[in-house]
Amino acid sequence: MINKTIQQTTKIEDIYMRDPCILLHDNKYFMYCSIPPGYGCYVSQYLLNWAGPFKVFQPPVEAGHSGIDCWWAPECHIYQGKFYLFATYKSSKNEKRGVSIFRSDNPLGPFEEIGRPCPEEWDTIDGTLYVDNSGTPWMVFVHEFTSMPDGIGDFSLAKLSNDLSQFISEPIPLFKANELPTNPNNHVTDGCWPYRTKTGRLLMIWSGFTLNGYVVAIARSLTNNIAGPWEQLPQLLYEKGSGIAEEGGHGMIFTTYEGQLMLSLHSPNGGGHERAKFIELEDIGDTLRVRGENI
């Protein structure tokens, strides 16, 4: 039961938003966002007008919480009847960014931090939950270029405990930023989101930079297993040009209550003008393609 009063609404084009993640629950859409210090959420019935933001996690100052900056990219997943927030913040303990995991009985919180599983000596961001066909939970996350010896970011993978609070396997690399099609000089890995197509192919969308700015690329697992190996598909999913007016990225995927597959991302990237965009996708079996801009 959602115990927040939902009254005032704001048009989606009037909401500053980076890294929009959409969760469907209780016949509503929940869009998670950063509200430093901490995280928030907007609620909507039709994706056009939104109530909020509601604060879903605020660091307990009296408990000496270490979060100091970089309250980034919260995304919410339902797992075994609970709501789990995967989100990034910078810690005063080591001056590193890291992915933490939070749990709640309610999509609007309050969320309790239950784990910060990534290696402490790494800068890590943009963690996401993946549950394989056997029910095993994994986290895919960014090992940031800022703490990589070669300055090139990657996506890494580790198995999670059943309560999602810690890693129970050592992280392994999946692929690197310089594998981005059309730009072997890219060093940024952002915003991964695994997706299994209607024919069973396992894809992962992710963002980096080309000469056209921030983009969304598609990787495909050669084994249809989250551990890969992964190949990069030559056709980007979203890139400025060819009818797309502005750059955009940090994509995530959801399906509307009407059954339409959608890409959520922010566009443009930077300058304080970022807004959430929801774009129709088509699952064509081996890959995904943009059908047209919707909202």
Secondary structure as GFF3:
##gff-version 3
##sequence-region A 1 295
A	DSSP	beta_strand	10	11	.	.	.	ID=ss1
A	DSSP	three_ten_helix	12	14	.	.	.	ID=ss2
A	DSSP	beta_strand	21	25	.	.	.	ID=ss3
A	DSSP	beta_strand	28	34	.	.	.	ID=ss4
A	DSSP	beta_strand	39	44	.	.	.	ID=ss5
A	DSSP	beta_strand	49	57	.	.	.	ID=ss6
A	DSSP	three_ten_helix	61	63	.	.	.	ID=ss7
A	DSSP	beta_strand	67	79	.	.	.	ID=ss8
A	DSSP	beta_strand	82	91	.	.	.	ID=ss9
A	DSSP	beta_strand	97	104	.	.	.	ID=ss10
A	DSSP	beta_strand	112	115	.	.	.	ID=ss11
A	DSSP	beta_strand	124	131	.	.	.	ID=ss12
A	DSSP	beta_strand	137	143	.	.	.	ID=ss13
A	DSSP	three_ten_helix	145	147	.	.	.	ID=ss14
A	DSSP	beta_strand	154	159	.	.	.	ID=ss15
A	DSSP	beta_strand	172	176	.	.	.	ID=ss16
A	DSSP	three_ten_helix	177	179	.	.	.	ID=ss17
A	DSSP	beta_strand	190	196	.	.	.	ID=ss18
A	DSSP	beta_strand	202	210	.	.	.	ID=ss19
A	DSSP	beta_strand	213	221	.	.	.	ID=ss20
A	DSSP	beta_strand	230	232	.	.	.	ID=ss21
A	DSSP	beta_strand	249	255	.	.	.	ID=ss22
A	DSSP	beta_strand	261	267	.	.	.	ID=ss23
A	DSSP	beta_strand	275	283	.	.	.	ID=ss24
A	DSSP	beta_strand	288	293	.	.	.	ID=ss25
###
